[in-house]
């Protein structure tokens, strides 16, 4: 039984941790992406005014 649990613990933990971090950071990355697009629009508007 221990022979089965060791590989599961060694592989399963990093997989679960990676999924947790991806789900948690997804909202922040999406918000950052929206901010970059808004900044690009603002720069375009300011460039057209001159």
mmJSON file of the N, C-alpha and C atoms, coordinates in Angstrom:
{"data_MODEL":{"atom_site":{
"group_PDB":["ATOM","ATOM","ATOM","ATOM","ATOM","ATOM","ATOM","ATOM","ATOM","ATOM","ATOM","ATOM","ATOM","ATOM","ATOM","ATOM","ATOM","ATOM","ATOM","ATOM","ATOM","ATOM","ATOM","ATOM","ATOM","ATOM","ATOM","ATOM","ATOM","ATOM","ATOM","ATOM","ATOM","ATOM","ATOM","ATOM","ATOM","ATOM","ATOM","ATOM","ATOM","ATOM","ATOM","ATOM","ATOM","ATOM","ATOM","ATOM","ATOM","ATOM","ATOM","ATOM","ATOM","ATOM","ATOM","ATOM","ATOM","ATOM","ATOM","ATOM","ATOM","ATOM","ATOM","ATOM","ATOM","ATOM","ATOM","ATOM","ATOM","ATOM","ATOM","ATOM","ATOM","ATOM","ATOM","ATOM","ATOM","ATOM","ATOM","ATOM","ATOM","ATOM","ATOM","ATOM","ATOM","ATOM","ATOM","ATOM","ATOM","ATOM","ATOM","ATOM","ATOM","ATOM","ATOM","ATOM","ATOM","ATOM","ATOM","ATOM","ATOM","ATOM","ATOM","ATOM","ATOM","ATOM","ATOM","ATOM","ATOM","ATOM","ATOM","ATOM","ATOM","ATOM","ATOM","ATOM","ATOM","ATOM","ATOM","ATOM","ATOM","ATOM","ATOM","ATOM","ATOM","ATOM","ATOM","ATOM","ATOM","ATOM","ATOM","ATOM","ATOM","ATOM","ATOM","ATOM","ATOM","ATOM","ATOM","ATOM","ATOM","ATOM","ATOM","ATOM","ATOM","ATOM","ATOM","ATOM","ATOM","ATOM"],
"id":[1,2,3,4,5,6,7,8,9,10,11,12,13,14,15,16,17,18,19,20,21,22,23,24,25,26,27,28,29,30,31,32,33,34,35,36,37,38,39,40,41,42,43,44,45,46,47,48,49,50,51,52,53,54,55,56,57,58,59,60,61,62,63,64,65,66,67,68,69,70,71,72,73,74,75,76,77,78,79,80,81,82,83,84,85,86,87,88,89,90,91,92,93,94,95,96,97,98,99,100,101,102,103,104,105,106,107,108,109,110,111,112,113,114,115,116,117,118,119,120,121,122,123,124,125,126,127,128,129,130,131,132,133,134,135,136,137,138,139,140,141,142,143,144,145,146,147,148,149,150],
"type_symbol":["N","C","C","N","C","C","N","C","C","N","C","C","N","C","C","N","C","C","N","C","C","N","C","C","N","C","C","N","C","C","N","C","C","N","C","C","N","C","C","N","C","C","N","C","C","N","C","C","N","C","C","N","C","C","N","C","C","N","C","C","N","C","C","N","C","C","N","C","C","N","C","C","N","C","C","N","C","C","N","C","C","N","C","C","N","C","C","N","C","C","N","C","C","N","C","C","N","C","C","N","C","C","N","C","C","N","C","C","N","C","C","N","C","C","N","C","C","N","C","C","N","C","C","N","C","C","N","C","C","N","C","C","N","C","C","N","C","C","N","C","C","N","C","C","N","C","C","N","C","C"],
"label_atom_id":["N","CA","C","N","CA","C","N","CA","C","N","CA","C","N","CA","C","N","CA","C","N","CA","C","N","CA","C","N","CA","C","N","CA","C","N","CA","C","N","CA","C","N","CA","C","N","CA","C","N","CA","C","N","CA","C","N","CA","C","N","CA","C","N","CA","C","N","CA","C","N","CA","C","N","CA","C","N","CA","C","N","CA","C","N","CA","C","N","CA","C","N","CA","C","N","CA","C","N","CA","C","N","CA","C","N","CA","C","N","CA","C","N","CA","C","N","CA","C","N","CA","C","N","CA","C","N","CA","C","N","CA","C","N","CA","C","N","CA","C","N","CA","C","N","CA","C","N","CA","C","N","CA","C","N","CA","C","N","CA","C","N","CA","C","N","CA","C","N","CA","C","N","CA","C"],
"label_alt_id":[null,null,null,null,null,null,null,null,null,null,null,null,null,null,null,null,null,null,null,null,null,null,null,null,null,null,null,null,null,null,null,null,null,null,null,null,null,null,null,null,null,null,null,null,null,null,null,null,null,null,null,null,null,null,null,null,null,null,null,null,null,null,null,null,null,null,null,null,null,null,null,null,null,null,null,null,null,null,null,null,null,null,null,null,null,null,null,null,null,null,null,null,null,null,null,null,null,null,null,null,null,null,null,null,null,null,null,null,null,null,null,null,null,null,null,null,null,null,null,null,null,null,null,null,null,null,null,null,null,null,null,null,null,null,null,null,null,null,null,null,null,null,null,null,null,null,null,null,null,null],
"label_comp_id":["UNK","UNK","UNK","UNK","UNK","UNK","UNK","UNK","UNK","UNK","UNK","UNK","UNK","UNK","UNK","UNK","UNK","UNK","UNK","UNK","UNK","UNK","UNK","UNK","UNK","UNK","UNK","UNK","UNK","UNK","UNK","UNK","UNK","UNK","UNK","UNK","UNK","UNK","UNK","UNK","UNK","UNK","UNK","UNK","UNK","UNK","UNK","UNK","UNK","UNK","UNK","UNK","UNK","UNK","UNK","UNK","UNK","UNK","UNK","UNK","UNK","UNK","UNK","UNK","UNK","UNK","UNK","UNK","UNK","UNK","UNK","UNK","UNK","UNK","UNK","UNK","UNK","UNK","UNK","UNK","UNK","UNK","UNK","UNK","UNK","UNK","UNK","UNK","UNK","UNK","UNK","UNK","UNK","UNK","UNK","UNK","UNK","UNK","UNK","UNK","UNK","UNK","UNK","UNK","UNK","UNK","UNK","UNK","UNK","UNK","UNK","UNK","UNK","UNK","UNK","UNK","UNK","UNK","UNK","UNK","UNK","UNK","UNK","UNK","UNK","UNK","UNK","UNK","UNK","UNK","UNK","UNK","UNK","UNK","UNK","UNK","UNK","UNK","UNK","UNK","UNK","UNK","UNK","UNK","UNK","UNK","UNK","UNK","UNK","UNK"],
"label_asym_id":["A","A","A","A","A","A","A","A","A","A","A","A","A","A","A","A","A","A","A","A","A","A","A","A","A","A","A","A","A","A","A","A","A","A","A","A","A","A","A","A","A","A","A","A","A","A","A","A","A","A","A","A","A","A","A","A","A","A","A","A","A","A","A","A","A","A","A","A","A","A","A","A","A","A","A","A","A","A","A","A","A","A","A","A","A","A","A","A","A","A","A","A","A","A","A","A","A","A","A","A","A","A","A","A","A","A","A","A","A","A","A","A","A","A","A","A","A","A","A","A","A","A","A","A","A","A","A","A","A","A","A","A","A","A","A","A","A","A","A","A","A","A","A","A","A","A","A","A","A","A"],
"label_entity_id":["1","1","1","1","1","1","1","1","1","1","1","1","1","1","1","1","1","1","1","1","1","1","1","1","1","1","1","1","1","1","1","1","1","1","1","1","1","1","1","1","1","1","1","1","1","1","1","1","1","1","1","1","1","1","1","1","1","1","1","1","1","1","1","1","1","1","1","1","1","1","1","1","1","1","1","1","1","1","1","1","1","1","1","1","1","1","1","1","1","1","1","1","1","1","1","1","1","1","1","1","1","1","1","1","1","1","1","1","1","1","1","1","1","1","1","1","1","1","1","1","1","1","1","1","1","1","1","1","1","1","1","1","1","1","1","1","1","1","1","1","1","1","1","1","1","1","1","1","1","1"],
"label_seq_id":[1,1,1,2,2,2,3,3,3,4,4,4,5,5,5,6,6,6,7,7,7,8,8,8,9,9,9,10,10,10,11,11,11,12,12,12,13,13,13,14,14,14,15,15,15,16,16,16,17,17,17,18,18,18,19,19,19,20,20,20,21,21,21,22,22,22,23,23,23,24,24,24,25,25,25,26,26,26,27,27,27,28,28,28,29,29,29,30,30,30,31,31,31,32,32,32,33,33,33,34,34,34,35,35,35,36,36,36,37,37,37,38,38,38,39,39,39,40,40,40,41,41,41,42,42,42,43,43,43,44,44,44,45,45,45,46,46,46,47,47,47,48,48,48,49,49,49,50,50,50],
"pdbx_PDB_ins_code":[null,null,null,null,null,null,null,null,null,null,null,null,null,null,null,null,null,null,null,null,null,null,null,null,null,null,null,null,null,null,null,null,null,null,null,null,null,null,null,null,null,null,null,null,null,null,null,null,null,null,null,null,null,null,null,null,null,null,null,null,null,null,null,null,null,null,null,null,null,null,null,null,null,null,null,null,null,null,null,null,null,null,null,null,null,null,null,null,null,null,null,null,null,null,null,null,null,null,null,null,null,null,null,null,null,null,null,null,null,null,null,null,null,null,null,null,null,null,null,null,null,null,null,null,null,null,null,null,null,null,null,null,null,null,null,null,null,null,null,null,null,null,null,null,null,null,null,null,null,null],
"Cartn_x":[0.821,0.0,0.862,1.955,2.847,3.506,3.75,4.355,3.444,2.146,1.167,0.999,1.056,0.812,1.959,3.167,4.321,4.292,4.111,4.035,2.821,1.705,0.517,0.787,1.444,1.772,2.791,3.759,4.8,4.277,3.307,2.773,1.486,0.644,-0.66,-0.584,0.298,0.395,0.777,1.816,2.14,1.01,0.294,-0.813,-1.918,-2.287,-3.338,-2.906,-1.676,-1.169,-1.173,-0.771,-0.763,-2.167,-3.106,-4.491,-5.042,-4.772,-5.24,-4.684,-3.392,-2.781,-3.298,-3.503,-4.038,-5.441,-6.271,-7.639,-7.632,-6.774,-6.724,-6.183,-5.185,-4.56,-5.296,-6.22,-6.914,-7.643,-8.324,-9.052,-8.126,-7.003,-6.037,-5.421,-5.129,-4.557,-5.575,-6.83,-7.875,-8.05,-8.014,-8.127,-6.95,-5.764,-4.577,-4.673,-5.172,-5.348,-6.35,-7.451,-8.432,-7.822,-6.993,-6.34,-5.392,-4.68,-3.755,-4.53,-5.661,-6.475,-7.045,-7.467,-7.998,-6.904,-5.707,-4.582,-4.261,-4.312,-4.047,-5.086,-6.346,-7.394,-7.149,-6.759,-6.502,-5.339,-4.301,-3.133,-3.527,-4.351,-4.813,-5.612,-6.51,-7.331,-6.446,-5.477,-4.58,-3.712,-3.308,-2.503,-3.285,-4.584,-5.417,-5.748,-5.658,-5.986,-4.924,-3.725,-2.621,-2.507],
"Cartn_y":[-1.198,0.0,1.258,1.235,2.381,2.64,1.558,1.697,2.453,2.369,3.059,4.524,4.785,6.139,7.1,6.625,7.501,8.186,7.453,8.151,9.079,8.668,9.52,10.815,10.736,11.928,12.793,12.174,12.933,13.611,13.019,13.589,14.364,13.854,14.462,15.827,15.991,17.281,18.412,18.268,19.357,19.647,18.617,18.823,19.623,19.235,19.957,21.39,21.591,22.932,23.792,23.235,23.979,24.376,23.469,23.775,24.868,24.776,25.794,27.167,27.233,28.523,29.079,28.218,28.687,29.245,28.575,29.047,30.357,30.447,31.651,32.851,32.636,33.736,34.101,33.255,33.509,34.851,35.151,36.414,37.617,37.497,38.604,38.821,37.738,37.853,38.465,38.07,38.624,40.119,40.512,41.927,42.724,42.172,42.833,42.977,41.965,42.01,43.094,43.198,44.25,45.636,45.788,47.07,47.447,46.48,46.746,47.171,46.522,46.9,48.309,48.646,49.98,51.03,50.711,51.627,51.841,50.786,50.912,51.809,51.669,52.531,53.982,54.232,55.598,56.218,55.431,55.947,56.269,55.445,55.689,56.98,57.183,58.415,59.635,59.567,60.704,60.972,59.92,60.078,60.717,60.455,61.023,62.48,62.957,64.336,65.301,64.825,65.734,65.914],
"Cartn_z":[0.0,0.0,0.0,0.757,0.824,-0.53,-1.286,-2.61,-3.557,-3.33,-4.17,-3.74,-2.446,-1.935,-2.2,-2.221,-2.424,-3.793,-4.89,-6.186,-6.294,-5.713,-5.746,-4.994,-3.855,-3.075,-3.807,-4.46,-5.159,-6.41,-7.075,-8.315,-8.061,-7.187,-6.946,-6.308,-5.335,-4.654,-5.6,-6.427,-7.354,-8.359,-8.785,-9.712,-9.041,-7.827,-7.1,-6.817,-6.42,-6.141,-7.403,-8.527,-9.79,-10.214,-10.098,-10.459,-9.549,-8.257,-7.312,-7.668,-7.945,-8.277,-9.592,-10.586,-11.865,-11.711,-10.941,-10.735,-9.957,-8.971,-8.145,-8.92,-9.75,-10.48,-11.759,-12.209,-13.467,-13.444,-12.361,-12.257,-12.286,-11.633,-11.608,-12.98,-13.678,-15.025,-15.981,-15.85,-16.701,-16.433,-15.181,-14.816,-15.371,-15.288,-15.828,-17.336,-18.003,-19.448,-19.838,-19.107,-19.373,-19.182,-18.159,-17.903,-19.037,-19.559,-20.671,-21.913,-22.187,-23.346,-23.172,-21.966,-21.692,-21.848,-21.411,-21.57,-23.043,-23.829,-25.27,-25.936,-25.535,-26.086,-25.706,-24.457,-23.995,-24.76,-24.979,-25.715,-27.152,-27.748,-29.118,-29.188,-28.249,-28.214,-28.032,-27.143,-26.918,-28.152,-28.847,-30.054,-31.192,-31.254,-32.318,-32.065,-30.83,-30.496,-30.967,-31.159,-31.532,-33.013],
"occupancy":[1.0,1.0,1.0,1.0,1.0,1.0,1.0,1.0,1.0,1.0,1.0,1.0,1.0,1.0,1.0,1.0,1.0,1.0,1.0,1.0,1.0,1.0,1.0,1.0,1.0,1.0,1.0,1.0,1.0,1.0,1.0,1.0,1.0,1.0,1.0,1.0,1.0,1.0,1.0,1.0,1.0,1.0,1.0,1.0,1.0,1.0,1.0,1.0,1.0,1.0,1.0,1.0,1.0,1.0,1.0,1.0,1.0,1.0,1.0,1.0,1.0,1.0,1.0,1.0,1.0,1.0,1.0,1.0,1.0,1.0,1.0,1.0,1.0,1.0,1.0,1.0,1.0,1.0,1.0,1.0,1.0,1.0,1.0,1.0,1.0,1.0,1.0,1.0,1.0,1.0,1.0,1.0,1.0,1.0,1.0,1.0,1.0,1.0,1.0,1.0,1.0,1.0,1.0,1.0,1.0,1.0,1.0,1.0,1.0,1.0,1.0,1.0,1.0,1.0,1.0,1.0,1.0,1.0,1.0,1.0,1.0,1.0,1.0,1.0,1.0,1.0,1.0,1.0,1.0,1.0,1.0,1.0,1.0,1.0,1.0,1.0,1.0,1.0,1.0,1.0,1.0,1.0,1.0,1.0,1.0,1.0,1.0,1.0,1.0,1.0],
"B_iso_or_equiv":[0.0,0.0,0.0,0.0,0.0,0.0,0.0,0.0,0.0,0.0,0.0,0.0,0.0,0.0,0.0,0.0,0.0,0.0,0.0,0.0,0.0,0.0,0.0,0.0,0.0,0.0,0.0,0.0,0.0,0.0,0.0,0.0,0.0,0.0,0.0,0.0,0.0,0.0,0.0,0.0,0.0,0.0,0.0,0.0,0.0,0.0,0.0,0.0,0.0,0.0,0.0,0.0,0.0,0.0,0.0,0.0,0.0,0.0,0.0,0.0,0.0,0.0,0.0,0.0,0.0,0.0,0.0,0.0,0.0,0.0,0.0,0.0,0.0,0.0,0.0,0.0,0.0,0.0,0.0,0.0,0.0,0.0,0.0,0.0,0.0,0.0,0.0,0.0,0.0,0.0,0.0,0.0,0.0,0.0,0.0,0.0,0.0,0.0,0.0,0.0,0.0,0.0,0.0,0.0,0.0,0.0,0.0,0.0,0.0,0.0,0.0,0.0,0.0,0.0,0.0,0.0,0.0,0.0,0.0,0.0,0.0,0.0,0.0,0.0,0.0,0.0,0.0,0.0,0.0,0.0,0.0,0.0,0.0,0.0,0.0,0.0,0.0,0.0,0.0,0.0,0.0,0.0,0.0,0.0,0.0,0.0,0.0,0.0,0.0,0.0],
"pdbx_formal_charge":[null,null,null,null,null,null,null,null,null,null,null,null,null,null,null,null,null,null,null,null,null,null,null,null,null,null,null,null,null,null,null,null,null,null,null,null,null,null,null,null,null,null,null,null,null,null,null,null,null,null,null,null,null,null,null,null,null,null,null,null,null,null,null,null,null,null,null,null,null,null,null,null,null,null,null,null,null,null,null,null,null,null,null,null,null,null,null,null,null,null,null,null,null,null,null,null,null,null,null,null,null,null,null,null,null,null,null,null,null,null,null,null,null,null,null,null,null,null,null,null,null,null,null,null,null,null,null,null,null,null,null,null,null,null,null,null,null,null,null,null,null,null,null,null,null,null,null,null,null,null],
"auth_seq_id":[1,1,1,2,2,2,3,3,3,4,4,4,5,5,5,6,6,6,7,7,7,8,8,8,9,9,9,10,10,10,11,11,11,12,12,12,13,13,13,14,14,14,15,15,15,16,16,16,17,17,17,18,18,18,19,19,19,20,20,20,21,21,21,22,22,22,23,23,23,24,24,24,25,25,25,26,26,26,27,27,27,28,28,28,29,29,29,30,30,30,31,31,31,32,32,32,33,33,33,34,34,34,35,35,35,36,36,36,37,37,37,38,38,38,39,39,39,40,40,40,41,41,41,42,42,42,43,43,43,44,44,44,45,45,45,46,46,46,47,47,47,48,48,48,49,49,49,50,50,50],
"auth_comp_id":["UNK","UNK","UNK","UNK","UNK","UNK","UNK","UNK","UNK","UNK","UNK","UNK","UNK","UNK","UNK","UNK","UNK","UNK","UNK","UNK","UNK","UNK","UNK","UNK","UNK","UNK","UNK","UNK","UNK","UNK","UNK","UNK","UNK","UNK","UNK","UNK","UNK","UNK","UNK","UNK","UNK","UNK","UNK","UNK","UNK","UNK","UNK","UNK","UNK","UNK","UNK","UNK","UNK","UNK","UNK","UNK","UNK","UNK","UNK","UNK","UNK","UNK","UNK","UNK","UNK","UNK","UNK","UNK","UNK","UNK","UNK","UNK","UNK","UNK","UNK","UNK","UNK","UNK","UNK","UNK","UNK","UNK","UNK","UNK","UNK","UNK","UNK","UNK","UNK","UNK","UNK","UNK","UNK","UNK","UNK","UNK","UNK","UNK","UNK","UNK","UNK","UNK","UNK","UNK","UNK","UNK","UNK","UNK","UNK","UNK","UNK","UNK","UNK","UNK","UNK","UNK","UNK","UNK","UNK","UNK","UNK","UNK","UNK","UNK","UNK","UNK","UNK","UNK","UNK","UNK","UNK","UNK","UNK","UNK","UNK","UNK","UNK","UNK","UNK","UNK","UNK","UNK","UNK","UNK","UNK","UNK","UNK","UNK","UNK","UNK"],
"auth_asym_id":["A","A","A","A","A","A","A","A","A","A","A","A","A","A","A","A","A","A","A","A","A","A","A","A","A","A","A","A","A","A","A","A","A","A","A","A","A","A","A","A","A","A","A","A","A","A","A","A","A","A","A","A","A","A","A","A","A","A","A","A","A","A","A","A","A","A","A","A","A","A","A","A","A","A","A","A","A","A","A","A","A","A","A","A","A","A","A","A","A","A","A","A","A","A","A","A","A","A","A","A","A","A","A","A","A","A","A","A","A","A","A","A","A","A","A","A","A","A","A","A","A","A","A","A","A","A","A","A","A","A","A","A","A","A","A","A","A","A","A","A","A","A","A","A","A","A","A","A","A","A"],
"auth_atom_id":["N","CA","C","N","CA","C","N","CA","C","N","CA","C","N","CA","C","N","CA","C","N","CA","C","N","CA","C","N","CA","C","N","CA","C","N","CA","C","N","CA","C","N","CA","C","N","CA","C","N","CA","C","N","CA","C","N","CA","C","N","CA","C","N","CA","C","N","CA","C","N","CA","C","N","CA","C","N","CA","C","N","CA","C","N","CA","C","N","CA","C","N","CA","C","N","CA","C","N","CA","C","N","CA","C","N","CA","C","N","CA","C","N","CA","C","N","CA","C","N","CA","C","N","CA","C","N","CA","C","N","CA","C","N","CA","C","N","CA","C","N","CA","C","N","CA","C","N","CA","C","N","CA","C","N","CA","C","N","CA","C","N","CA","C","N","CA","C","N","CA","C","N","CA","C"],
"pdbx_PDB_model_num":[1,1,1,1,1,1,1,1,1,1,1,1,1,1,1,1,1,1,1,1,1,1,1,1,1,1,1,1,1,1,1,1,1,1,1,1,1,1,1,1,1,1,1,1,1,1,1,1,1,1,1,1,1,1,1,1,1,1,1,1,1,1,1,1,1,1,1,1,1,1,1,1,1,1,1,1,1,1,1,1,1,1,1,1,1,1,1,1,1,1,1,1,1,1,1,1,1,1,1,1,1,1,1,1,1,1,1,1,1,1,1,1,1,1,1,1,1,1,1,1,1,1,1,1,1,1,1,1,1,1,1,1,1,1,1,1,1,1,1,1,1,1,1,1,1,1,1,1,1,1]
}}}
